[in-house]
Amino acid sequence: MNLKKPAIVLGVNYYIGLSVIRSLGLEGIHVTAMDNDESAYGMYSKYVSEKVIIPDIKENENGLLEFLISYAKKLDEKPVLIPAADSYAIFISNNTDQLEEYFLFPPMPRGLVADLVNKRKLYEFAQKYGMPIPKTFFPETEEDLKNLKSDITYPCIVKPELSHEFVKKFRKKLFIANNTSQLIEAVRVAIDANLSVMVQEIISGSDDHMYTYNAYFDKNSNPVKVFTNRKKRQFPIHFGASVFTESTFEPNIIHLGEEFLKKLGYHGIVEIEFKKDPRTGKFYMIEINPRLTNFNNVILKSGINLPATLYYELIGEQLTKQINREEGLKFVYLYEDIRASLDYISNNELTLFKWISSYIGPLSHAIYHPKDINPLLVFIRGLFKKLLRKLVRRFKSE
């Protein structure tokens, strides 16, 4: 087996990047961790072979491209390039022509990753290929909203076409509108910020009606690794990221995900998020993440190593098919799950007993690992620094 080729992980200041590092390191693969922040806690994993500080992708994307190419030119072999955040996945997709000469990464139709992250493009793909999706509208003016008045049911959500730009501006993923005036105001605020948005119906059902299809699709767009999961809690509640999940074998979303991604010609690691309508049992696609999911540690616990699968295929190894059917494998991001659980309890959606008892049994943690403790210590140190800065600001303002 050829493990001489290094693997580069882009973006390690979040536990997705840390999980990629550990998944590769467990296989004995040389891991280069890259981030613009030298205090990124993924840098401190014992599985990191090399730490490299890179230009900030938010401020200097061209500088990052030049840096990576210059770095790769010094290596004896092409490294495998793995993005650990949407911004890096889009960056690779947008710069494929320049990067493919120096790096190994799953080739896909040009611009596909960027299109999947764009909510309007994703909606168009869903319409074209028959993927169920919540009722969605794309108003560009207040007049458009007035024309859609009879078609919109409340409450509804106002989501951005490009999430990372919206979050950067408003520090949240979406707006919730409970009536026409709130909807008009939400769309107006987005338009004033030069951001395109969509209005989408809310599929009924609690957060534990959210499911995810996680897979690796090979160069022929065939799924070779498959893991399905059910959210139990997310943060922020109702419209946030998974903070407590359990594995569950769900053939319906396996079928939907496989058919859709094969038609797209997808290649690489992917997550599709679905919501099950409790009234009909029908699954609706909510979004796609063309990268590793944030609860990868529980997928790894099941015996499916998605980052290593990507690495092995790119260096020419034969892949074997795996579908996880084991139920009840749990993942928790304790820091945000505590905050989420308190909100669920205050909303009468969770009892204290159910919350505490949910932790019974083996847990896969987001950051903590008994054999790789340093990232957790660095993360805690970062929290204390943030708390101290807040206290200092508060003291100065008084």
Secondary structure, 3 states (H helix, E strand, C coil): CCCCCCEEEECCCCHHHHHHHHHHHCCCCCEEEEECCCCCHHHHCCCCCEEEECCCCCCCHHHHHHHHHHHHHCCCCCCEEEECCHHHHHHHHHCHHHHCCCCECCCCCCCHHHHHHCHHHHHHHHHHHCCCCCCEECCCCHHHHHHCHHHCCCCEEEEECCHHHHHHHHCCCCEEECCHHHHHHHHHHHHHCCCCEEEEECCCCCHHHEEEEEEEECCCCCEEEEEEEEEEEEECCCCCEEEEEEECCCHHHHHHHHHHHHHHCCCEEEEEEEEECCCCCCEEEEEEECCCCCCHHHHHHCCCCHHHHHHHHHCCCCCCCEECCCCCCEEECHHHHHHHHHHHHHCCCCCHHHHHHCCCCCEEECCCCCCCCHHHHHHHHHHHHHHHHHHHHHHHHC
